[in-house]
Amino acid sequence: MILYNITIKADLAIAKELKFWIKEDHLPQIMNSDKVIRVQLLKLLNVDVSDGITYCVQYHFDSMADYNLFKIDEDVAFRNEIMSRFNDKMVFFSSILSEE
C-alpha cells in the first residue's frame, strides 16, 4: 500500500473555509477516482494553533502505479485549486509512504 500525505498549515482566517472545501468538494471528487482506495482528512494535534491549524489529507493507493497516475491527473488539479483559493493564507508539503 502507498500513502500520499499532504500536510497543510492554514491561517486561522481561512482554516474553517479550507476544511469545508476539502470535506465537501475535494474528498468526494477524489473518491470518484478509480485510483484512490481511501482518502481522509486529519487534524494535527499537540501543536501550537495560535498561528494556524494543521491538516493532513491522506490518500491510500494499492500500488505506486496508481499513485503515479493520480499524481499526473488529480494532484495537479488539487494543487492548482488550493493555490488559487488560499494562496497566501496557507503552506503545504507532501510526502509518500509505503507499508512495510
Gaussian input, Z-matrix of N, CA and C with variables (Angstrom, degrees):
# hf/3-21g

backbone

0 1
 N
 C     1     B1
 C     2     B2     1     A1
 N     3     B3     2     A2     1     D1
 C     4     B4     3     A3     2     D2
 C     5     B5     4     A4     3     D3
 N     6     B6     5     A5     4     D4
 C     7     B7     6     A6     5     D5
 C     8     B8     7     A7     6     D6
 N     9     B9     8     A8     7     D7
 C    10    B10     9     A9     8     D8
 C    11    B11    10    A10     9     D9
 N    12    B12    11    A11    10    D10
 C    13    B13    12    A12    11    D11
 C    14    B14    13    A13    12    D12
 N    15    B15    14    A14    13    D13
 C    16    B16    15    A15    14    D14
 C    17    B17    16    A16    15    D15
 N    18    B18    17    A17    16    D16
 C    19    B19    18    A18    17    D17
 C    20    B20    19    A19    18    D18
 N    21    B21    20    A20    19    D19
 C    22    B22    21    A21    20    D20
 C    23    B23    22    A22    21    D21
 N    24    B24    23    A23    22    D22
 C    25    B25    24    A24    23    D23
 C    26    B26    25    A25    24    D24
 N    27    B27    26    A26    25    D25
 C    28    B28    27    A27    26    D26
 C    29    B29    28    A28    27    D27
 N    30    B30    29    A29    28    D28
 C    31    B31    30    A30    29    D29
 C    32    B32    31    A31    30    D30
 N    33    B33    32    A32    31    D31
 C    34    B34    33    A33    32    D32
 C    35    B35    34    A34    33    D33
 N    36    B36    35    A35    34    D34
 C    37    B37    36    A36    35    D35
 C    38    B38    37    A37    36    D36
 N    39    B39    38    A38    37    D37
 C    40    B40    39    A39    38    D38
 C    41    B41    40    A40    39    D39
 N    42    B42    41    A41    40    D40
 C    43    B43    42    A42    41    D41
 C    44    B44    43    A43    42    D42
 N    45    B45    44    A44    43    D43
 C    46    B46    45    A45    44    D44
 C    47    B47    46    A46    45    D45
 N    48    B48    47    A47    46    D46
 C    49    B49    48    A48    47    D47
 C    50    B50    49    A49    48    D48
 N    51    B51    50    A50    49    D49
 C    52    B52    51    A51    50    D50
 C    53    B53    52    A52    51    D51
 N    54    B54    53    A53    52    D52
 C    55    B55    54    A54    53    D53
 C    56    B56    55    A55    54    D54
 N    57    B57    56    A56    55    D55
 C    58    B58    57    A57    56    D56
 C    59    B59    58    A58    57    D57
 N    60    B60    59    A59    58    D58
 C    61    B61    60    A60    59    D59
 C    62    B62    61    A61    60    D60
 N    63    B63    62    A62    61    D61
 C    64    B64    63    A63    62    D62
 C    65    B65    64    A64    63    D63
 N    66    B66    65    A65    64    D64
 C    67    B67    66    A66    65    D65
 C    68    B68    67    A67    66    D66
 N    69    B69    68    A68    67    D67
 C    70    B70    69    A69    68    D68
 C    71    B71    70    A70    69    D69
 N    72    B72    71    A71    70    D70
 C    73    B73    72    A72    71    D71
 C    74    B74    73    A73    72    D72
 N    75    B75    74    A74    73    D73
 C    76    B76    75    A75    74    D74
 C    77    B77    76    A76    75    D75
 N    78    B78    77    A77    76    D76
 C    79    B79    78    A78    77    D77
 C    80    B80    79    A79    78    D78
 N    81    B81    80    A80    79    D79
 C    82    B82    81    A81    80    D80
 C    83    B83    82    A82    81    D81
 N    84    B84    83    A83    82    D82
 C    85    B85    84    A84    83    D83
 C    86    B86    85    A85    84    D84
 N    87    B87    86    A86    85    D85
 C    88    B88    87    A87    86    D86
 C    89    B89    88    A88    87    D87
 N    90    B90    89    A89    88    D88
 C    91    B91    90    A90    89    D89
 C    92    B92    91    A91    90    D90
 N    93    B93    92    A92    91    D91
 C    94    B94    93    A93    92    D92
 C    95    B95    94    A94    93    D93
 N    96    B96    95    A95    94    D94
 C    97    B97    96    A96    95    D95
 C    98    B98    97    A97    96    D96
 N    99    B99    98    A98    97    D97
 C   100   B100    99    A99    98    D98
 C   101   B101   100   A100    99    D99
 N   102   B102   101   A101   100   D100
 C   103   B103   102   A102   101   D101
 C   104   B104   103   A103   102   D102
 N   105   B105   104   A104   103   D103
 C   106   B106   105   A105   104   D104
 C   107   B107   106   A106   105   D105
 N   108   B108   107   A107   106   D106
 C   109   B109   108   A108   107   D107
 C   110   B110   109   A109   108   D108
 N   111   B111   110   A110   109   D109
 C   112   B112   111   A111   110   D110
 C   113   B113   112   A112   111   D111
 N   114   B114   113   A113   112   D112
 C   115   B115   114   A114   113   D113
 C   116   B116   115   A115   114   D114
 N   117   B117   116   A116   115   D115
 C   118   B118   117   A117   116   D116
 C   119   B119   118   A118   117   D117
 N   120   B120   119   A119   118   D118
 C   121   B121   120   A120   119   D119
 C   122   B122   121   A121   120   D120
 N   123   B123   122   A122   121   D121
 C   124   B124   123   A123   122   D122
 C   125   B125   124   A124   123   D123
 N   126   B126   125   A125   124   D124
 C   127   B127   126   A126   125   D125
 C   128   B128   127   A127   126   D126
 N   129   B129   128   A128   127   D127
 C   130   B130   129   A129   128   D128
 C   131   B131   130   A130   129   D129
 N   132   B132   131   A131   130   D130
 C   133   B133   132   A132   131   D131
 C   134   B134   133   A133   132   D132
 N   135   B135   134   A134   133   D133
 C   136   B136   135   A135   134   D134
 C   137   B137   136   A136   135   D135
 N   138   B138   137   A137   136   D136
 C   139   B139   138   A138   137   D137
 C   140   B140   139   A139   138   D138
 N   141   B141   140   A140   139   D139
 C   142   B142   141   A141   140   D140
 C   143   B143   142   A142   141   D141
 N   144   B144   143   A143   142   D142
 C   145   B145   144   A144   143   D143
 C   146   B146   145   A145   144   D144
 N   147   B147   146   A146   145   D145
 C   148   B148   147   A147   146   D146
 C   149   B149   148   A148   147   D147
 N   150   B150   149   A149   148   D148
 C   151   B151   150   A150   149   D149
 C   152   B152   151   A151   150   D150
 N   153   B153   152   A152   151   D151
 C   154   B154   153   A153   152   D152
 C   155   B155   154   A154   153   D153
 N   156   B156   155   A155   154   D154
 C   157   B157   156   A156   155   D155
 C   158   B158   157   A157   156   D156
 N   159   B159   158   A158   157   D157
 C   160   B160   159   A159   158   D158
 C   161   B161   160   A160   159   D159
 N   162   B162   161   A161   160   D160
 C   163   B163   162   A162   161   D161
 C   164   B164   163   A163   162   D162
 N   165   B165   164   A164   163   D163
 C   166   B166   165   A165   164   D164
 C   167   B167   166   A166   165   D165
 N   168   B168   167   A167   166   D166
 C   169   B169   168   A168   167   D167
 C   170   B170   169   A169   168   D168
 N   171   B171   170   A170   169   D169
 C   172   B172   171   A171   170   D170
 C   173   B173   172   A172   171   D171
 N   174   B174   173   A173   172   D172
 C   175   B175   174   A174   173   D173
 C   176   B176   175   A175   174   D174
 N   177   B177   176   A176   175   D175
 C   178   B178   177   A177   176   D176
 C   179   B179   178   A178   177   D177
 N   180   B180   179   A179   178   D178
 C   181   B181   180   A180   179   D179
 C   182   B182   181   A181   180   D180
 N   183   B183   182   A182   181   D181
 C   184   B184   183   A183   182   D182
 C   185   B185   184   A184   183   D183
 N   186   B186   185   A185   184   D184
 C   187   B187   186   A186   185   D185
 C   188   B188   187   A187   186   D186
 N   189   B189   188   A188   187   D187
 C   190   B190   189   A189   188   D188
 C   191   B191   190   A190   189   D189
 N   192   B192   191   A191   190   D190
 C   193   B193   192   A192   191   D191
 C   194   B194   193   A193   192   D192
 N   195   B195   194   A194   193   D193
 C   196   B196   195   A195   194   D194
 C   197   B197   196   A196   195   D195
 N   198   B198   197   A197   196   D196
 C   199   B199   198   A198   197   D197
 C   200   B200   199   A199   198   D198
 N   201   B201   200   A200   199   D199
 C   202   B202   201   A201   200   D200
 C   203   B203   202   A202   201   D201
 N   204   B204   203   A203   202   D202
 C   205   B205   204   A204   203   D203
 C   206   B206   205   A205   204   D204
 N   207   B207   206   A206   205   D205
 C   208   B208   207   A207   206   D206
 C   209   B209   208   A208   207   D207
 N   210   B210   209   A209   208   D208
 C   211   B211   210   A210   209   D209
 C   212   B212   211   A211   210   D210
 N   213   B213   212   A212   211   D211
 C   214   B214   213   A213   212   D212
 C   215   B215   214   A214   213   D213
 N   216   B216   215   A215   214   D214
 C   217   B217   216   A216   215   D215
 C   218   B218   217   A217   216   D216
 N   219   B219   218   A218   217   D217
 C   220   B220   219   A219   218   D218
 C   221   B221   220   A220   219   D219
 N   222   B222   221   A221   220   D220
 C   223   B223   222   A222   221   D221
 C   224   B224   223   A223   222   D222
 N   225   B225   224   A224   223   D223
 C   226   B226   225   A225   224   D224
 C   227   B227   226   A226   225   D225
 N   228   B228   227   A227   226   D226
 C   229   B229   228   A228   227   D227
 C   230   B230   229   A229   228   D228
 N   231   B231   230   A230   229   D229
 C   232   B232   231   A231   230   D230
 C   233   B233   232   A232   231   D231
 N   234   B234   233   A233   232   D232
 C   235   B235   234   A234   233   D233
 C   236   B236   235   A235   234   D234
 N   237   B237   236   A236   235   D235
 C   238   B238   237   A237   236   D236
 C   239   B239   238   A238   237   D237
 N   240   B240   239   A239   238   D238
 C   241   B241   240   A240   239   D239
 C   242   B242   241   A241   240   D240
 N   243   B243   242   A242   241   D241
 C   244   B244   243   A243   242   D242
 C   245   B245   244   A244   243   D243
 N   246   B246   245   A245   244   D244
 C   247   B247   246   A246   245   D245
 C   248   B248   247   A247   246   D246
 N   249   B249   248   A248   247   D247
 C   250   B250   249   A249   248   D248
 C   251   B251   250   A250   249   D249
 N   252   B252   251   A251   250   D250
 C   253   B253   252   A252   251   D251
 C   254   B254   253   A253   252   D252
 N   255   B255   254   A254   253   D253
 C   256   B256   255   A255   254   D254
 C   257   B257   256   A256   255   D255
 N   258   B258   257   A257   256   D256
 C   259   B259   258   A258   257   D257
 C   260   B260   259   A259   258   D258
 N   261   B261   260   A260   259   D259
 C   262   B262   261   A261   260   D260
 C   263   B263   262   A262   261   D261
 N   264   B264   263   A263   262   D262
 C   265   B265   264   A264   263   D263
 C   266   B266   265   A265   264   D264
 N   267   B267   266   A266   265   D265
 C   268   B268   267   A267   266   D266
 C   269   B269   268   A268   267   D267
 N   270   B270   269   A269   268   D268
 C   271   B271   270   A270   269   D269
 C   272   B272   271   A271   270   D270
 N   273   B273   272   A272   271   D271
 C   274   B274   273   A273   272   D272
 C   275   B275   274   A274   273   D273
 N   276   B276   275   A275   274   D274
 C   277   B277   276   A276   275   D275
 C   278   B278   277   A277   276   D276
 N   279   B279   278   A278   277   D277
 C   280   B280   279   A279   278   D278
 C   281   B281   280   A280   279   D279
 N   282   B282   281   A281   280   D280
 C   283   B283   282   A282   281   D281
 C   284   B284   283   A283   282   D282
 N   285   B285   284   A284   283   D283
 C   286   B286   285   A285   284   D284
 C   287   B287   286   A286   285   D285
 N   288   B288   287   A287   286   D286
 C   289   B289   288   A288   287   D287
 C   290   B290   289   A289   288   D288
 N   291   B291   290   A290   289   D289
 C   292   B292   291   A291   290   D290
 C   293   B293   292   A292   291   D291
 N   294   B294   293   A293   292   D292
 C   295   B295   294   A294   293   D293
 C   296   B296   295   A295   294   D294
 N   297   B297   296   A296   295   D295
 C   298   B298   297   A297   296   D296
 C   299   B299   298   A298   297   D297

   B1=1.4434
   B2=1.5262
   B3=1.3130
   B4=1.4593
   B5=1.5294
   B6=1.3210
   B7=1.4580
   B8=1.5232
   B9=1.3210
   B10=1.4570
   B11=1.5242
   B12=1.3139
   B13=1.4571
   B14=1.5259
   B15=1.3393
   B16=1.4561
   B17=1.5291
   B18=1.3195
   B19=1.4559
   B20=1.5248
   B21=1.3363
   B22=1.4589
   B23=1.5196
   B24=1.3162
   B25=1.4747
   B26=1.5214
   B27=1.3363
   B28=1.4585
   B29=1.5241
   B30=1.3057
   B31=1.4576
   B32=1.5316
   B33=1.3328
   B34=1.4713
   B35=1.5255
   B36=1.3230
   B37=1.4676
   B38=1.5262
   B39=1.3358
   B40=1.4768
   B41=1.5304
   B42=1.3156
   B43=1.4708
   B44=1.5320
   B45=1.3266
   B46=1.4696
   B47=1.5274
   B48=1.3311
   B49=1.4631
   B50=1.5186
   B51=1.3233
   B52=1.4632
   B53=1.5235
   B54=1.3182
   B55=1.4703
   B56=1.5315
   B57=1.3212
   B58=1.4643
   B59=1.5207
   B60=1.3190
   B61=1.4637
   B62=1.5231
   B63=1.3184
   B64=1.4674
   B65=1.5264
   B66=1.3434
   B67=1.4671
   B68=1.5243
   B69=1.3230
   B70=1.4578
   B71=1.5278
   B72=1.3191
   B73=1.4629
   B74=1.5289
   B75=1.3190
   B76=1.4698
   B77=1.5318
   B78=1.3194
   B79=1.4719
   B80=1.5296
   B81=1.3339
   B82=1.4709
   B83=1.5326
   B84=1.3218
   B85=1.4622
   B86=1.5311
   B87=1.3154
   B88=1.4661
   B89=1.5256
   B90=1.3121
   B91=1.4677
   B92=1.5220
   B93=1.3131
   B94=1.4632
   B95=1.5243
   B96=1.3112
   B97=1.4647
   B98=1.5224
   B99=1.3134
   B100=1.4593
   B101=1.5299
   B102=1.3239
   B103=1.4592
   B104=1.5307
   B105=1.3245
   B106=1.4597
   B107=1.5211
   B108=1.3325
   B109=1.4655
   B110=1.5255
   B111=1.3341
   B112=1.4654
   B113=1.5266
   B114=1.3354
   B115=1.4634
   B116=1.5234
   B117=1.3237
   B118=1.4600
   B119=1.5234
   B120=1.3247
   B121=1.4547
   B122=1.5136
   B123=1.3199
   B124=1.4588
   B125=1.5170
   B126=1.3219
   B127=1.4581
   B128=1.5240
   B129=1.3164
   B130=1.4497
   B131=1.5208
   B132=1.3308
   B133=1.4586
   B134=1.5222
   B135=1.3096
   B136=1.4688
   B137=1.5178
   B138=1.3353
   B139=1.4621
   B140=1.5271
   B141=1.3043
   B142=1.4574
   B143=1.5279
   B144=1.3260
   B145=1.4605
   B146=1.5270
   B147=1.3201
   B148=1.4592
   B149=1.5256
   B150=1.3279
   B151=1.4687
   B152=1.5212
   B153=1.3132
   B154=1.4585
   B155=1.5175
   B156=1.3256
   B157=1.4625
   B158=1.5253
   B159=1.3296
   B160=1.4642
   B161=1.5228
   B162=1.3266
   B163=1.4632
   B164=1.5191
   B165=1.3186
   B166=1.4616
   B167=1.5223
   B168=1.3134
   B169=1.4593
   B170=1.5203
   B171=1.3325
   B172=1.4599
   B173=1.5219
   B174=1.3257
   B175=1.4588
   B176=1.5259
   B177=1.3181
   B178=1.4588
   B179=1.5316
   B180=1.3224
   B181=1.4655
   B182=1.5178
   B183=1.3272
   B184=1.4660
   B185=1.5169
   B186=1.3372
   B187=1.4645
   B188=1.5252
   B189=1.3169
   B190=1.4584
   B191=1.5282
   B192=1.3210
   B193=1.4687
   B194=1.5326
   B195=1.3324
   B196=1.4643
   B197=1.5245
   B198=1.3259
   B199=1.4681
   B200=1.5284
   B201=1.3308
   B202=1.4646
   B203=1.5260
   B204=1.3191
   B205=1.4677
   B206=1.5263
   B207=1.3157
   B208=1.4598
   B209=1.5281
   B210=1.3014
   B211=1.4659
   B212=1.5278
   B213=1.3162
   B214=1.4632
   B215=1.5292
   B216=1.3147
   B217=1.4644
   B218=1.5330
   B219=1.3145
   B220=1.4573
   B221=1.5216
   B222=1.3252
   B223=1.4583
   B224=1.5270
   B225=1.2941
   B226=1.4620
   B227=1.5339
   B228=1.3071
   B229=1.4633
   B230=1.5310
   B231=1.3347
   B232=1.4677
   B233=1.5293
   B234=1.3195
   B235=1.4667
   B236=1.5319
   B237=1.3145
   B238=1.4599
   B239=1.5258
   B240=1.3173
   B241=1.4623
   B242=1.5277
   B243=1.3122
   B244=1.4654
   B245=1.5286
   B246=1.3169
   B247=1.4689
   B248=1.5312
   B249=1.3102
   B250=1.4676
   B251=1.5334
   B252=1.3208
   B253=1.4638
   B254=1.5312
   B255=1.3338
   B256=1.4646
   B257=1.5278
   B258=1.2927
   B259=1.4580
   B260=1.5202
   B261=1.3167
   B262=1.4584
   B263=1.5290
   B264=1.3143
   B265=1.4622
   B266=1.5264
   B267=1.3182
   B268=1.4583
   B269=1.5226
   B270=1.3158
   B271=1.4639
   B272=1.5234
   B273=1.3333
   B274=1.4575
   B275=1.5170
   B276=1.3190
   B277=1.4615
   B278=1.5204
   B279=1.3135
   B280=1.4660
   B281=1.5195
   B282=1.3308
   B283=1.4639
   B284=1.5210
   B285=1.3258
   B286=1.4668
   B287=1.5232
   B288=1.3229
   B289=1.4548
   B290=1.5212
   B291=1.3131
   B292=1.4674
   B293=1.5179
   B294=1.3057
   B295=1.4600
   B296=1.5037
   B297=1.2858
   B298=1.4753
   B299=1.5027
   A1=108.84
   A2=116.17
   A3=124.02
   A4=108.05
   A5=116.12
   A6=122.01
   A7=108.12
   A8=115.61
   A9=122.54
   A10=106.54
   A11=116.62
   A12=122.69
   A13=109.92
   A14=115.95
   A15=121.09
   A16=106.64
   A17=115.92
   A18=122.16
   A19=108.10
   A20=115.34
   A21=121.59
   A22=109.35
   A23=116.79
   A24=122.02
   A25=106.70
   A26=116.16
   A27=122.34
   A28=110.87
   A29=116.18
   A30=122.39
   A31=108.17
   A32=116.27
   A33=120.11
   A34=112.59
   A35=116.99
   A36=121.00
   A37=112.99
   A38=118.03
   A39=119.89
   A40=112.50
   A41=118.98
   A42=121.43
   A43=112.36
   A44=117.38
   A45=119.93
   A46=111.34
   A47=116.18
   A48=120.07
   A49=111.01
   A50=117.92
   A51=122.01
   A52=110.77
   A53=116.50
   A54=121.18
   A55=110.84
   A56=116.35
   A57=120.49
   A58=110.71
   A59=117.76
   A60=121.53
   A61=111.63
   A62=117.05
   A63=120.19
   A64=110.32
   A65=117.37
   A66=121.05
   A67=113.57
   A68=117.09
   A69=120.66
   A70=114.53
   A71=117.67
   A72=120.83
   A73=112.85
   A74=115.03
   A75=118.79
   A76=113.09
   A77=117.67
   A78=119.36
   A79=113.30
   A80=119.40
   A81=118.26
   A82=112.61
   A83=116.49
   A84=119.84
   A85=110.65
   A86=116.90
   A87=121.43
   A88=111.09
   A89=117.71
   A90=119.67
   A91=111.91
   A92=117.64
   A93=120.72
   A94=112.05
   A95=116.09
   A96=120.85
   A97=109.65
   A98=116.32
   A99=119.60
   A100=111.44
   A101=117.59
   A102=121.74
   A103=112.33
   A104=117.10
   A105=122.64
   A106=109.56
   A107=116.30
   A108=119.17
   A109=112.18
   A110=116.08
   A111=120.63
   A112=108.10
   A113=116.12
   A114=121.58
   A115=107.25
   A116=115.35
   A117=118.56
   A118=110.66
   A119=114.41
   A120=122.06
   A121=107.63
   A122=116.36
   A123=122.19
   A124=109.62
   A125=115.97
   A126=121.96
   A127=107.58
   A128=116.29
   A129=121.78
   A130=109.04
   A131=116.57
   A132=122.74
   A133=109.84
   A134=115.86
   A135=123.08
   A136=112.79
   A137=116.83
   A138=121.92
   A139=108.22
   A140=115.78
   A141=121.64
   A142=108.72
   A143=117.13
   A144=121.35
   A145=112.07
   A146=117.26
   A147=119.64
   A148=112.80
   A149=116.75
   A150=119.51
   A151=113.11
   A152=117.61
   A153=119.54
   A154=113.19
   A155=114.47
   A156=123.26
   A157=107.52
   A158=116.06
   A159=120.48
   A160=109.42
   A161=114.68
   A162=122.53
   A163=109.31
   A164=115.62
   A165=122.15
   A166=107.59
   A167=115.81
   A168=121.63
   A169=105.25
   A170=116.28
   A171=120.59
   A172=110.64
   A173=113.93
   A174=122.82
   A175=107.95
   A176=117.36
   A177=122.40
   A178=109.67
   A179=114.94
   A180=121.82
   A181=110.18
   A182=115.51
   A183=120.35
   A184=112.05
   A185=116.86
   A186=119.33
   A187=111.15
   A188=115.18
   A189=121.23
   A190=110.26
   A191=117.10
   A192=120.34
   A193=110.70
   A194=117.39
   A195=120.51
   A196=110.73
   A197=116.72
   A198=120.44
   A199=110.76
   A200=116.90
   A201=120.43
   A202=111.75
   A203=117.43
   A204=120.48
   A205=111.09
   A206=116.29
   A207=121.17
   A208=110.63
   A209=116.58
   A210=122.18
   A211=110.53
   A212=116.42
   A213=121.10
   A214=111.07
   A215=116.49
   A216=120.89
   A217=113.34
   A218=117.36
   A219=121.52
   A220=114.94
   A221=118.28
   A222=119.65
   A223=112.17
   A224=117.59
   A225=120.94
   A226=109.58
   A227=116.59
   A228=120.67
   A229=110.66
   A230=117.40
   A231=121.32
   A232=110.51
   A233=116.69
   A234=120.68
   A235=111.49
   A236=117.33
   A237=120.49
   A238=111.42
   A239=116.42
   A240=121.19
   A241=111.68
   A242=117.28
   A243=119.63
   A244=111.05
   A245=116.77
   A246=119.83
   A247=111.22
   A248=117.85
   A249=119.29
   A250=111.63
   A251=117.41
   A252=121.11
   A253=113.46
   A254=116.66
   A255=121.02
   A256=113.60
   A257=118.69
   A258=126.13
   A259=115.87
   A260=117.99
   A261=120.03
   A262=113.71
   A263=117.49
   A264=122.05
   A265=113.05
   A266=116.78
   A267=119.94
   A268=109.56
   A269=114.40
   A270=122.18
   A271=106.64
   A272=116.13
   A273=118.29
   A274=110.55
   A275=114.24
   A276=121.70
   A277=107.50
   A278=115.18
   A279=118.80
   A280=110.86
   A281=115.07
   A282=122.16
   A283=108.42
   A284=114.80
   A285=122.01
   A286=107.27
   A287=115.25
   A288=120.88
   A289=109.67
   A290=115.99
   A291=119.47
   A292=109.37
   A293=114.18
   A294=120.45
   A295=109.21
   A296=116.73
   A297=121.50
   A298=110.51
   D1=142.41
   D2=177.18
   D3=-112.91
   D4=133.54
   D5=176.33
   D6=-116.67
   D7=122.84
   D8=176.36
   D9=-107.38
   D10=119.95
   D11=-175.75
   D12=-116.15
   D13=129.76
   D14=172.15
   D15=-115.16
   D16=118.84
   D17=178.03
   D18=-99.27
   D19=128.05
   D20=-175.44
   D21=-125.37
   D22=122.91
   D23=173.11
   D24=-99.46
   D25=111.76
   D26=-174.89
   D27=-104.89
   D28=132.03
   D29=173.88
   D30=-55.88
   D31=144.97
   D32=-179.20
   D33=-56.35
   D34=-31.15
   D35=-177.96
   D36=-65.16
   D37=-24.42
   D38=-176.40
   D39=-122.64
   D40=2.67
   D41=-174.00
   D42=-57.84
   D43=-46.13
   D44=-179.77
   D45=-65.29
   D46=-42.69
   D47=179.33
   D48=-64.14
   D49=-41.91
   D50=177.84
   D51=-62.19
   D52=-47.27
   D53=179.02
   D54=-59.00
   D55=-45.67
   D56=178.71
   D57=-60.27
   D58=-47.41
   D59=-179.79
   D60=-60.04
   D61=-44.32
   D62=179.73
   D63=-63.36
   D64=-48.32
   D65=-176.45
   D66=-69.45
   D67=-40.53
   D68=-172.93
   D69=-91.32
   D70=-28.11
   D71=-177.34
   D72=-111.34
   D73=-56.22
   D74=-171.82
   D75=-69.06
   D76=-53.08
   D77=-176.01
   D78=-60.36
   D79=-45.61
   D80=177.19
   D81=-60.65
   D82=-37.68
   D83=178.37
   D84=-64.20
   D85=-43.11
   D86=-179.35
   D87=-66.28
   D88=-34.78
   D89=-179.77
   D90=-68.77
   D91=-13.90
   D92=173.36
   D93=-79.03
   D94=-12.38
   D95=179.00
   D96=-72.35
   D97=143.74
   D98=177.26
   D99=-87.60
   D100=1.17
   D101=-178.47
   D102=-93.25
   D103=-34.86
   D104=-175.59
   D105=-90.01
   D106=129.81
   D107=178.71
   D108=-96.35
   D109=-21.16
   D110=178.17
   D111=-160.30
   D112=144.08
   D113=176.23
   D114=-141.75
   D115=143.80
   D116=179.77
   D117=-150.14
   D118=154.73
   D119=175.65
   D120=-111.01
   D121=127.29
   D122=179.71
   D123=-123.56
   D124=154.85
   D125=175.41
   D126=-112.08
   D127=130.95
   D128=178.96
   D129=-73.73
   D130=128.67
   D131=-179.60
   D132=-104.03
   D133=170.09
   D134=175.89
   D135=60.30
   D136=35.96
   D137=174.94
   D138=-130.61
   D139=157.68
   D140=176.98
   D141=-67.09
   D142=123.99
   D143=-178.92
   D144=-107.53
   D145=12.25
   D146=-177.57
   D147=-66.02
   D148=-24.88
   D149=179.82
   D150=-114.49
   D151=6.76
   D152=177.23
   D153=155.48
   D154=167.62
   D155=179.01
   D156=-107.16
   D157=139.37
   D158=179.14
   D159=-108.23
   D160=124.29
   D161=177.97
   D162=-115.43
   D163=153.92
   D164=172.05
   D165=-125.29
   D166=128.87
   D167=172.45
   D168=-104.80
   D169=121.17
   D170=-176.72
   D171=-117.00
   D172=129.30
   D173=-179.59
   D174=-115.41
   D175=130.17
   D176=-179.62
   D177=-108.32
   D178=135.97
   D179=-179.29
   D180=-129.31
   D181=150.31
   D182=175.13
   D183=-72.37
   D184=-30.35
   D185=-173.51
   D186=-148.78
   D187=162.91
   D188=175.69
   D189=-65.91
   D190=-31.70
   D191=177.29
   D192=-62.17
   D193=-43.40
   D194=177.27
   D195=-63.55
   D196=-42.09
   D197=177.04
   D198=-59.63
   D199=-46.23
   D200=-178.70
   D201=-61.03
   D202=-40.30
   D203=176.28
   D204=-65.46
   D205=-42.21
   D206=176.91
   D207=-59.97
   D208=-43.78
   D209=-178.81
   D210=-58.46
   D211=-41.30
   D212=-179.50
   D213=-71.95
   D214=-43.68
   D215=-172.63
   D216=-86.90
   D217=-67.49
   D218=-170.50
   D219=-85.67
   D220=-34.45
   D221=-174.36
   D222=-67.21
   D223=-37.09
   D224=178.35
   D225=-61.78
   D226=-42.82
   D227=179.29
   D228=-64.31
   D229=-41.78
   D230=178.05
   D231=-60.04
   D232=-49.38
   D233=-178.51
   D234=-61.80
   D235=-41.97
   D236=177.77
   D237=-63.24
   D238=-43.79
   D239=-178.31
   D240=-67.06
   D241=-46.53
   D242=-177.93
   D243=-66.30
   D244=-35.78
   D245=177.97
   D246=-69.80
   D247=-38.56
   D248=-179.92
   D249=-70.90
   D250=-31.02
   D251=-179.37
   D252=-82.66
   D253=-42.05
   D254=-167.80
   D255=-129.32
   D256=22.16
   D257=-169.56
   D258=-36.27
   D259=-64.16
   D260=-173.38
   D261=-93.88
   D262=10.16
   D263=-178.15
   D264=-112.49
   D265=9.20
   D266=179.36
   D267=-159.56
   D268=160.63
   D269=171.65
   D270=-132.21
   D271=152.61
   D272=178.07
   D273=-149.84
   D274=157.56
   D275=173.26
   D276=-144.76
   D277=159.24
   D278=-178.28
   D279=-123.52
   D280=159.59
   D281=176.12
   D282=-147.07
   D283=154.90
   D284=179.19
   D285=-120.64
   D286=132.76
   D287=179.75
   D288=-128.40
   D289=155.57
   D290=175.49
   D291=-127.16
   D292=148.97
   D293=176.45
   D294=-77.25
   D295=133.44
   D296=-179.54
   D297=-102.37

